[in-house]
Amino acid sequence: MPTRFAALALAVLAILGLLAPGAARAEKVRAAFVLLETIDDQGWTTCHYDGIKKLQQALGDRVEVAYTEGIGSAADAERVIRGYATQDYDIIFGTTFTYMDAMFKVAQDFPKVKFEHCSGYKTRQNMGTYFVRMYQGEYLAGYLAGLMGFKNVGTVATQPLPEVVRGVNAFTIGLLKGLAESRTAHDPAKVNTVVWLKSWRDAVNETTLAQTLAAMGHDLIRQMADTCDSSKAACRMGVPAMGYGADAAEYGADCVLVSTVFDWGSIYIDRVRAILDGTWKAEAVWNGFDKGGVSLSRFNASVPKEAAAKVLAQKDQLAKGRDDIFAGPLSDQSGKVRIAAGQKASDQDLLAMRWFVTGVSGRIPD
Amino acid sequence: MPGDLAIVAQIAVKSSVAVLFAALGELVAEKSGVLNLGVEGMMLVGALAGFAVGAQTQDPVLAAGAGMAAGGAMAMIHAAFTVGLGADQVVSGLSLTILGAGLSGFLGRPLVNASGPVFETLALPGLKDLPFLGPALFSQNVLVYLAFLLTPLIWFALLRTRLGLMIRASGEDAISADASGVPVRAIRFGCTVFGGLLAGLGGSYLSLAYTPGWKEGMTAGQGWIAIAMVVFSTWNPLLALAGALMFGWLTALQFYFQATGSELIPPSVLRMLPYVLTIAVLVLANRTGMLKGRAKAPANLGLPFSREP
């Protein structure tokens, strides 16, 4: 019975394929997601799962969703992605960088299936990439910190990759802007001290690094890890923090002034809707506040109204597509001008960024 | 920078406590002749059980008690196999570590996000204002004080009491001890379970005080460090304290160097040092003939006891 059904399904598909080459509107989309951790990991995967829920809410019964959790290795990823492709899912989302080559390979074998890979750079005719401009959120968080007079921030950074370096830089640029506007005396060469976990999440080191930074007099802890343990540790030491990824305040870090939050839902809705409309094509999506993809959590009650208003005004600018965060003149830690006045870092520059702006204390490990 | 030194010292003391608890427990077990390589597993199960009960009751003391009990229960498995059935101690201990890691990872899944109670810092009035020692030793939580009080007590119990003599006799020469009326099996069973209780307490120190919350594999090798510290201490509880503090200092220095951007000693070297120093102590002690009498490993360590030849 199943074989006969499969044969029939194949025949129907073949006919459909012949009748409607290329762009075809779909009545219902079957979307599959391959997830790195569990959907309750409070970080990366929870954010993706929140996006999936938004997708389901937005499209109701026009979308059917399946997901697999805890896929950490490329080999596992290939098996799972291939499985979904074999089951005729219309679109498969791979939610972490590790899956890139696996997905690239499977995409070749299943030209009818559409693939979307998060944070990678390999594309095919049926495989696009998507990512969000988290650095825009980081810039706003840094700006808020500067407006509130925090001038000696300790950042618990994760992997020394361009994505993270870019985020630290954006935060620092915002911080310096805020400090200048609030007329806070500060050491312009050292407003943000960066330490590295060399891991996306490492609860024990997050906690102790944040404790060490707080004990050494840093006045704000910037969490960058997937889990909010560094924020929680800061709260316990009476030092405010800023969350990352998910809203850290929701997970018990109540001293968090604001969290920069991934909002994958808008991308998922957009991509699936494109299939429904028959307009999907492989793209390199890199959304910021303009098209949705990042957002800010609610501000802590201790955030002054004026500061919040200023941050939201900047956010509106970004939402209108005016992103001048990496506009020159910008110098690196040695004072060398990296982006000249009147120039702006291109997306290519941003994606390959491996230098810290003036104001960051700390090195990028090799 | 004297201020920084006090900060590092405070974190060093904090970072040494789980290892100290576990090492003290393992030391007692080894003194009685039972090598238990399951410390890592017992700590993990203790950390999970402590946190689970804490998340339910929000009572840290009850939670730490549960962590101890769970560690003790794990040790009972080891005791049953090695003391009761005369099984190989190395194999049984390793199995315990694997069992503990798997079991805690599996049972802990629903608890990864839970929030539980925390042993808050309890600065001792008067003492906390001492320069350097105040922040380092007297602005800590209750479990830290407990660990430091327990160390001389265990030293005293092992070396100055009748019970301690019976424990040492069981570990040095079980046959003779048995012949002179020492209940070797009972002593060994009890010491093994005692070791489990302390390993469990060390584990729950991690999940209730040091890095509150449950994370899979959160002991990160501290159980193995504890076993190394027992050897490092040449089976002397006071030196085990010194070893644990050394581990704490190396840990705290890693964080300090990172936080200040100093690259004086790379973190990976600091992580390696406890093991290197343990081996160095062993080699030195052997070559200089220091390993005599009391400083030697218990002569019957690892040997199952049986009346039949």
Chai-1 contact restraints between the chains, C-beta under 6 A:
chainA,res_idxA,chainB,res_idxB,connection_type,confidence,min_distance_angstrom,max_distance_angstrom,comment,restraint_id
A,D40,B,N113,contact,1.0,0.0,6.0,A-B,restraint_1
A,Q42,B,N113,contact,1.0,0.0,6.0,A-B,restraint_2
A,V195,B,Q258,contact,1.0,0.0,6.0,A-B,restraint_3
A,V195,B,A259,contact,1.0,0.0,6.0,A-B,restraint_4
A,A203,B,T211,contact,1.0,0.0,6.0,A-B,restraint_5
A,A203,B,K215,contact,1.0,0.0,6.0,A-B,restraint_6
A,V204,B,T211,contact,1.0,0.0,6.0,A-B,restraint_7
A,V204,B,A220,contact,1.0,0.0,6.0,A-B,restraint_8
A,T207,B,T211,contact,1.0,0.0,6.0,A-B,restraint_9
A,T208,B,F255,contact,1.0,0.0,6.0,A-B,restraint_10
A,L209,B,F255,contact,1.0,0.0,6.0,A-B,restraint_11
A,T212,B,F255,contact,1.0,0.0,6.0,A-B,restraint_12
A,T212,B,A259,contact,1.0,0.0,6.0,A-B,restraint_13
A,L213,B,A259,contact,1.0,0.0,6.0,A-B,restraint_14
A,A215,B,I7,contact,1.0,0.0,6.0,A-B,restraint_15
A,M216,B,A259,contact,1.0,0.0,6.0,A-B,restraint_16
A,G252,B,S115,contact,1.0,0.0,6.0,A-B,restraint_17
A,G362,B,G261,contact,1.0,0.0,6.0,A-B,restraint_18
